[in-house]
Amino acid sequence: MTLVAAPARLSTAAATFEADFAARLHWSADTDAAIEQRVADILADVQKRGDAAVLEYTARFDGLSAPDMAALELTQADFKAAFDAIPQAQRDALQAAAKRVRSYHEAQKKALGESWSYRDEDGTLLGQKVTPLDRVGIYVPGGKAAYPSSLLMNAIPAHVAGVQEIIMVVPTPVRGSVATGGTGEGTSTKGERNELVLAAAYVAGVTRAFTIGGAQAVAALAYGTETVPKVDKITGPGNAYVASAKKRVFGTVGIDMIAGPSEILVLADGTTPPDWVAMDLFSQAEHDELAQSILLCPDAAYLDAVQREIDRLLPTMPRAEIIAKSLTGRGALILTKDMEEACAISNRIAPEHLEVSSTDPHRWEPLLRHAGAIFLGAYTSESLGDYCAGPNHVLPTSGTARFSSPLGVYDFQKRSSLIEVSEAGAQVLGTIAAELAYGEGLQAHAQAAEMRLTTPVKPR
């Protein structure tokens, strides 16, 4: 059977464009009710029974049968052994990527993550104290997919922020288990570990790690068990069960975001080789059948050229079937009247990844307000950002870039306001505060402010 990748061809000049455009963008973030109920049950069970429940669910879903939690804990020696075992080229690539990611986030901390204060004309000190979280949990997918790059993107900014303990959970399911798409009939005392992920944990400086996954891993991190320490925040991608669990434990712990399918939007002026753009569209389509790849361009002939390259290159792709379903189901090649209109449509979409594939990308960048990450120029493929450019690849999806940001150092810090009112300042602020407090009917608030107007503190 010949695979066909047929992204929708739309034109902003068409009378039906708005309806067609809305239909192509539509994606429901609703989670299946049965999944929600199972997740709720798992969370409650882990909160009640701790390690015993985690062990039971790990055997049921991952096929990994362990006598106790100690058997599911990875050690620093495991990380080092994995690092030593992978090829030198992979060791070099991990270290080079980690160095760039760390450098970027150190600059980010300097710009956005430092404490600050000032004194006003009355000598009152006002400011903000920035402190790292004590302990965070990072979820790293395992089983059908393994992402050492995501481990780097979660653990390194946490380290740069000053987090002292980074607890990793990573499922290592047995082949044929429910977690790998099997029937779950077979069990083993040893799951399938991804050496590159463990090597990345060594490079990134993970403190502790457990070979558990799913909602039970999120619950263990959120509530703590006899063995797994309770964390302050959970970050990292996962399947529908993980996403549902993260939503449910929010408030008990912090979370980074609830991510939807991967997205790429390419704004092209028609000057980039069309096979480059076709492959960039593939780079997100190969993630998932629900991933979205969109090209906006004012040149109809260029859209035709990109489609020809899609047809030519698709058979060469190992994940061709997934790419074809993604592009046909959610992809689009959109003809715009000009690049200004393309930028306006991009802002409406607020994509996760936005490539400005143009000879003059800085001409268009000021017009772009909403995107998780903006990749400027023909040489800046989105895939470089995924692995080693430096900025974080954990990005807002599904239009949430309109109001949220990439994962960063700031996600692993908290801010406390600093207020030190001088005696002179109390005379000014006390009058204001009392007036407003009386207006709200809060007498004690008002009198607490007024006492400082008439009664100076005596030195001891």
C-alpha positions in Angstrom: 0.0 0.0 0.0 1.3 3.4 -1.0 1.3 5.9 1.9 0.0 9.4 1.1 0.6 12.5 3.2 -2.0 15.0 2.1 -2.0 18.1 4.3 -5.1 20.3 3.7 -4.5 23.0 1.1 -6.1 26.3 2.3 -6.2 29.8 1.1 -7.0 32.9 3.1 -8.8 34.3 0.0 -11.3 31.4 0.1 -14.8 32.2 1.4 -14.7 29.0 3.6 -11.2 29.8 5.0 -12.3 30.6 8.6 -14.4 27.5 8.9 -11.7 25.3 7.3 -9.0 26.8 9.4 -10.9 26.3 12.6 -11.6 22.7 11.7 -8.0 22.0 11.0 -6.9 23.5 14.3 -9.5 21.8 16.5 -8.1 19.3 19.0 -9.9 18.2 22.1 -7.8 18.1 25.3 -10.6 16.2 27.1 -9.4 13.0 28.7 -11.4 9.8 28.5 -13.7 9.5 31.5 -12.5 6.0 32.1 -8.9 7.2 32.2 -9.8 9.9 34.7 -11.5 7.4 37.0 -8.6 5.0 36.9 -6.1 7.8 37.6 -8.2 9.0 40.5 -8.3 5.4 42.0 -4.5 5.0 41.5 -3.7 8.3 43.2 -6.0 7.5 46.2 -4.5 4.0 46.5 -0.9 5.2 46.4 -1.7 8.0 48.9 -3.2 5.3 51.2 -0.8 2.3 50.8 2.4 4.0 49.6 5.1 1.6 48.4 2.9 -1.4 48.4 0.5 0.2 45.9 3.4 1.4 43.7 4.9 -2.1 43.6 1.5 -3.5 42.7 0.8 -1.1 39.8 4.3 -1.4 38.5 3.9 -5.2 38.2 0.4 -4.8 36.7 1.2 -2.2 34.0 4.9 -2.5 33.4 5.2 -6.2 34.0 8.1 -5.4 36.4 7.8 -7.6 39.5 10.0 -6.4 42.4 10.1 -7.6 46.0 10.5 -4.0 47.4 11.1 -0.5 46.3 14.8 -0.8 46.8 14.8 -3.1 43.8 13.3 -0.3 41.7 15.8 2.3 42.7 18.6 3.3 40.3 22.0 4.2 41.7 24.7 6.7 40.8 26.7 3.6 39.8 24.0 2.6 37.4 24.2 6.1 35.8 28.0 6.0 35.5 28.0 2.5 34.1 25.5 3.5 31.4 27.5 6.6 30.6 30.7 4.4 30.2 28.8 1.8 28.1 27.4 4.1 25.4 29.5 4.9 22.3 32.0 7.8 22.6 30.0 9.8 20.0 26.9 9.6 22.2 28.9 10.6 25.3 30.3 13.6 23.5 26.9 14.6 22.1 25.3 14.4 25.6 28.0 16.5 27.2 28.0 19.1 24.4 24.2 19.4 24.6 24.3 19.6 28.4 27.0 22.3 28.3 24.9 24.5 25.9 21.7 23.9 27.9 23.4 24.8 31.1 25.0 27.9 29.6 21.7 29.2 28.4 19.9 28.7 31.7 22.8 30.3 33.6 22.3 33.4 31.5 18.5 33.1 32.1 19.1 32.9 35.8 21.3 36.0 35.8 18.7 37.9 33.8 15.5 36.7 35.5 16.3 34.7 38.6 18.2 36.9 41.0 16.9 38.6 44.2 16.6 42.4 44.1 15.6 45.3 46.4 15.6 49.1 46.7 14.9 51.7 49.3 12.3 54.4 48.7 12.6 58.1 49.8 11.5 57.2 53.4 14.2 54.5 53.8 11.7 51.6 53.4 13.2 48.6 51.8 11.2 46.8 49.2 12.2 43.9 47.0 12.0 40.2 46.2 13.9 37.3 47.5 14.4 34.5 45.0 15.0 31.0 46.4 15.1 27.6 44.7 12.7 24.8 45.4 14.1 22.2 47.8 13.2 19.0 45.9 11.6 18.4 42.4 10.5 15.3 40.6 11.1 14.9 36.9 9.1 12.4 34.8 11.0 10.8 31.9 9.0 8.6 29.5 10.1 5.0 29.0 8.7 2.0 27.2 7.5 2.9 23.7 9.7 6.0 23.6 12.7 7.3 25.6 13.9 10.9 25.6 17.3 11.6 27.1 17.0 15.1 25.7 14.0 15.8 27.9 15.9 14.6 30.9 18.6 17.3 30.2 15.9 20.0 29.6 14.3 19.2 33.0 17.2 18.5 35.3 19.7 21.1 34.1 17.6 24.2 34.7 16.6 22.7 38.1 20.3 22.4 39.0 21.1 25.9 37.7 18.2 27.3 39.9 19.9 25.7 42.9 17.5 22.8 43.6 19.3 20.4 45.9 17.4 17.2 45.2 16.2 16.0 41.8 14.2 12.8 41.9 13.7 11.1 38.6 11.0 8.5 37.8 11.4 6.5 34.5 9.4 3.4 33.7 11.4 0.4 32.5 8.6 -1.9 31.3 9.0 -5.5 30.3 8.4 -6.2 26.7 4.8 -7.3 26.2 3.5 -5.4 29.2 0.5 -3.1 29.1 2.9 -0.1 29.1 4.4 -1.3 25.9 1.1 -2.0 24.2 1.0 -5.7 25.0 -1.4 -7.9 26.9 0.4 -7.7 30.2 0.4 -11.4 30.7 4.1 -11.8 31.3 6.2 -10.4 34.1 9.9 -10.2 34.9 12.2 -9.0 37.6 14.1 -6.8 35.1 12.6 -4.2 32.7 14.1 -2.7 29.6 16.4 0.2 30.6 17.5 2.8 28.1 21.2 3.3 28.5 21.2 6.7 26.9 18.6 8.0 29.4 20.6 6.7 32.3 23.8 8.2 30.9 21.9 11.5 30.6 21.0 11.3 34.2 24.7 11.0 35.0 25.5 14.0 32.9 22.6 16.1 34.3 23.3 15.2 37.9 20.1 13.5 38.9 20.0 12.8 42.7 17.9 9.7 43.0 15.8 7.7 40.5 13.2 5.0 40.5 12.1 2.7 37.6 8.4 3.5 38.0 6.0 5.3 35.7 2.4 6.2 35.0 -0.1 7.7 37.4 1.5 5.7 40.3 4.8 7.5 39.8 3.2 10.9 39.8 1.3 9.9 43.0 4.5 8.7 44.7 6.2 12.0 43.9 3.2 14.1 45.0 2.4 12.4 48.2 5.6 10.6 49.1 5.8 6.9 50.1 8.0 5.1 52.6 10.8 5.1 49.9 10.0 7.8 47.4 10.4 11.3 48.8 7.6 13.9 48.4 8.6 16.6 46.0 7.6 20.3 45.7 7.0 20.2 41.9 6.7 17.7 39.1 7.9 18.4 35.6 8.3 16.4 32.4 6.1 14.8 29.7 4.0 11.7 29.8 1.0 9.9 28.4 -2.7 10.6 29.1 -2.5 8.9 32.5 0.5 11.0 33.5 -1.1 14.2 32.3 -4.3 13.4 34.1 -2.4 12.6 37.3 -0.4 15.8 37.1 -3.6 17.8 36.8 -5.1 16.1 39.8 -2.1 16.5 42.1 -1.7 20.2 41.3 -2.1 22.2 44.4 -0.5 19.4 46.5 2.6 20.0 44.4 3.4 22.4 41.5 3.5 21.2 37.9 5.1 22.6 34.8 2.3 22.3 32.3 -0.2 20.0 30.6 1.2 19.5 27.2 -0.8 18.5 24.1 0.5 17.0 20.8 3.6 18.5 19.3 3.3 21.4 16.8 5.3 23.2 14.2 4.4 26.2 12.2 6.7 27.4 9.4 6.4 30.9 8.0 8.1 30.8 4.6 8.9 33.5 2.1 9.7 30.9 -0.6 13.5 31.2 -0.5 14.3 28.1 1.6 14.9 24.8 -0.2 11.5 23.1 -0.2 12.9 19.7 0.9 14.3 21.5 4.1 10.8 22.7 4.9 9.2 19.3 4.1 11.6 17.6 6.5 10.9 20.3 9.2 7.2 19.5 8.9 8.1 15.8 9.2 10.1 16.5 12.4 7.0 17.1 14.4 4.6 14.8 12.4 6.8 11.8 13.3 6.1 12.3 17.0 2.4 11.4 17.0 -0.6 11.0 14.7 -2.1 14.0 16.5 0.9 16.2 16.0 0.3 19.3 13.9 2.5 20.7 11.1 1.5 23.8 9.2 3.2 25.9 6.5 2.1 29.5 5.8 3.4 31.1 2.6 2.3 33.8 0.1 3.7 31.8 -2.8 1.4 29.1 -4.3 4.2 27.6 -6.4 6.3 27.2 -3.3 3.5 25.3 -1.6 3.3 23.0 -4.6 7.1 22.4 -4.4 6.9 21.5 -0.7 4.1 19.1 -1.4 6.2 17.4 -4.1 9.1 17.0 -1.6 6.7 15.6 1.0 5.6 13.0 -1.6 9.2 12.2 -2.5 10.7 12.0 1.0 7.9 10.2 2.8 8.8 6.7 1.6 12.3 7.2 3.0 11.1 7.8 6.6 11.1 5.0 9.1 8.0 6.5 10.8 6.3 7.2 7.4 2.9 5.8 8.5 2.7 8.1 11.6 3.9 11.1 9.5 1.3 10.4 6.8 -1.6 10.2 9.3 -0.4 13.3 11.1 -0.1 15.4 8.0 -3.3 14.2 6.4 -5.3 14.5 9.6 -4.0 17.8 11.1 -1.5 19.3 8.7 -2.0 22.2 6.4 -0.3 24.2 3.6 -1.9 27.7 3.7 -1.6 30.3 1.0 -1.6 33.8 2.4 -1.8 37.1 0.6 1.5 38.2 2.1 4.0 37.6 5.0 2.2 40.2 7.2 -1.0 38.1 7.0 1.0 35.0 7.7 2.4 36.5 10.9 -1.1 37.5 12.0 -2.4 34.0 11.5 0.7 32.6 13.4 -0.3 34.8 16.3 -3.8 33.3 16.3 -2.3 29.8 16.3 0.3 30.6 19.0 2.3 27.5 18.0 4.7 25.5 20.2 7.5 25.7 17.5 7.6 28.6 15.1 10.1 28.7 12.2 10.6 31.9 10.3 12.1 30.4 7.1 13.1 33.7 5.4 16.1 35.5 4.1 15.2 38.4 6.4 13.7 36.8 9.5 14.3 39.8 11.7 11.9 41.8 9.5 9.1 39.5 10.6 10.1 38.7 14.2 8.7 41.9 15.7 5.3 41.0 14.4 5.3 37.7 16.2 3.9 37.8 19.7 2.8 34.3 20.6 5.0 31.2 20.2 6.7 28.8 22.5 10.0 29.1 20.7 10.9 31.2 17.5 13.5 29.8 15.1 14.9 32.5 12.9 16.3 31.9 9.5 16.5 28.9 7.1 19.5 27.3 8.9 17.6 27.2 12.2 15.8 23.9 12.1 13.5 23.2 15.0 15.3 19.9 15.7 18.4 21.9 16.8 16.3 23.4 19.5 15.1 20.0 20.6 18.6 18.8 21.3 21.4 21.2 21.7 20.8 24.9 20.8 20.4 25.8 24.5 16.9 27.1 25.2 14.5 24.7 26.8 12.5 22.4 24.5 9.6 21.9 27.0 7.2 24.4 25.4 3.5 25.4 25.7 1.2 23.7 23.2 -2.4 24.0 22.0 -2.4 27.8 21.8 -1.3 28.2 25.5 1.8 30.1 24.3 -0.7 33.1 24.4 -0.2 33.1 28.2 2.5 30.7 29.2 6.3 30.2 28.6 8.9 27.6 28.1 10.2 25.6 31.0 13.0 27.5 32.6 15.1 28.3 35.7 12.2 30.4 37.0 10.0 27.2 37.2 12.4 25.8 39.8 12.4 28.9 41.9 9.9 30.8 44.1 9.8 34.4 45.0 9.1 36.0 48.4 8.4 39.7 48.7 10.7 41.7 51.0 9.3 44.6 53.0 11.1 46.5 55.7 9.2 49.7 56.6 11.2 52.5 58.3 9.8 54.7 61.1 9.3 57.5 58.6 7.7 55.1 56.1 5.3 53.9 58.7 3.9 57.4 59.1 3.1 57.6 55.4 2.0 54.1 54.8 0.0 53.8 58.1 -2.4 56.5 57.2 -3.0 55.1 53.8 -3.5 51.5 55.1 -5.8 52.6 57.9 -8.0 54.5 55.6 -8.4 51.5 53.3 -8.8 49.0 56.1 -11.6 51.0 57.7 -13.3 51.1 54.3 -13.1 47.3 54.2 -14.5 47.0 57.7 -11.3 45.5 59.1 -10.7 47.3 62.4 -7.7 45.3 63.6 -5.9 45.9 60.3 -6.5 49.6 60.6 -5.4 49.8 64.3 -2.3 47.8 63.7 -1.2 50.4 61.2 -2.3 53.4 63.4 -0.4 52.2 66.4 2.8 52.7 64.5 1.8 56.3 63.9 1.9 57.3 67.5 4.1 54.8 69.4 7.7 54.7 68.4 9.7 51.6 69.2 12.0 52.2 72.2 15.5 50.9 71.9 16.4 48.1 74.3 
